[in-house]
Amino acid sequence: RTEASPADAAAWTALGDGLIAEQRFAEARDAYARALRTGNPEDDALRLSYAEATILADRNALAGEAAEIIEDAERD
């Protein structure tokens, strides 16, 4: 779906979900990032999926951008 419709945020989100299930965390992070760029960058659920994939891909990310996303979502 992402090849046929590269601007389809739902397709990128679905790809990210599938990659998470396959434990391909860095690729899932990239898919979620694309979904955020092509869809609603303020979507908290999607932002948290991105943060989760980021942390799973690199445990050190918990202190960086991923932590900021989680804190921001908690405030909303």
C-alpha positions as MATLAB code, in Angstrom:
seq = 'RTEASPADAAAWTALGDGLIAEQRFAEARDAYARALRTGNPEDDALRLSYAEATILADRNALAGEAAEIIEDAERD';
ca = [
       0.000    0.000    0.000;
       2.797    2.443    0.775;
       4.256    2.062   -2.723;
       0.866    2.651   -4.355;
      -0.016    5.589   -2.075;
       3.119    7.097   -0.515;
       1.077    9.915    1.062;
      -1.300    7.500    2.834;
      -0.545    7.907    6.546;
      -2.779    4.945    7.437;
      -0.725    2.684    5.179;
       2.517    3.818    6.829;
       0.966    3.279   10.256;
      -0.141   -0.233    9.306;
       3.340   -0.962    8.010;
       4.823    0.253   11.284;
       2.439   -1.949   13.258;
       3.433   -4.981   11.194;
       7.121   -4.240   11.593;
       6.699   -3.915   15.378;
       5.065   -7.351   15.403;
       8.080   -8.693   13.514;
      10.432   -6.953   15.971;
      11.938   -4.852   13.192;
      11.975   -1.791   15.393;
      14.196    0.600   13.426;
      12.144    0.025   10.283;
       8.924    0.476   12.286;
      10.249    3.775   13.640;
      10.902    4.952   10.078;
       7.411    3.903    8.948;
       5.804    5.749   11.860;
       7.935    8.815   11.126;
       6.680    8.763    7.535;
       3.100    8.411    8.803;
       3.588   11.471   11.010;
       4.993   13.483    8.111;
       2.192   12.518    5.726;
      -0.685   12.547    8.200;
      -1.488   14.347   11.414;
       1.765   15.120   13.287;
      -0.295   15.853   16.411;
      -1.858   12.344   16.554;
      -0.880   11.243   20.075;
      -1.434    7.531   19.430;
       0.793    7.645   16.382;
       3.392    9.744   18.170;
       3.463    7.199   20.999;
       3.861    4.352   18.504;
       6.792    6.251   17.021;
       8.284    6.773   20.488;
       7.848    3.097   21.364;
       9.568    1.965   18.166;
      12.338    4.499   18.753;
      12.969    3.183   22.262;
      12.841   -0.445   21.158;
      15.296    0.304   18.341;
      17.672    2.151   20.683;
      17.257    2.001   24.453;
      19.301    5.196   24.779;
      16.506    7.063   22.996;
      14.482    7.043   26.205;
      16.424   10.111   27.273;
      15.898   11.980   24.005;
      13.103   12.699   21.571;
      11.050    9.680   22.635;
      10.947   10.921   26.227;
       9.770   14.336   25.051;
       6.938   12.755   23.046;
       5.821   10.691   26.034;
       5.901   13.702   28.361;
       3.979   15.795   25.844;
       1.310   13.091   25.447;
       0.924   12.887   29.234;
       0.176   16.634   29.360;
      -2.596   16.319   26.745;
];
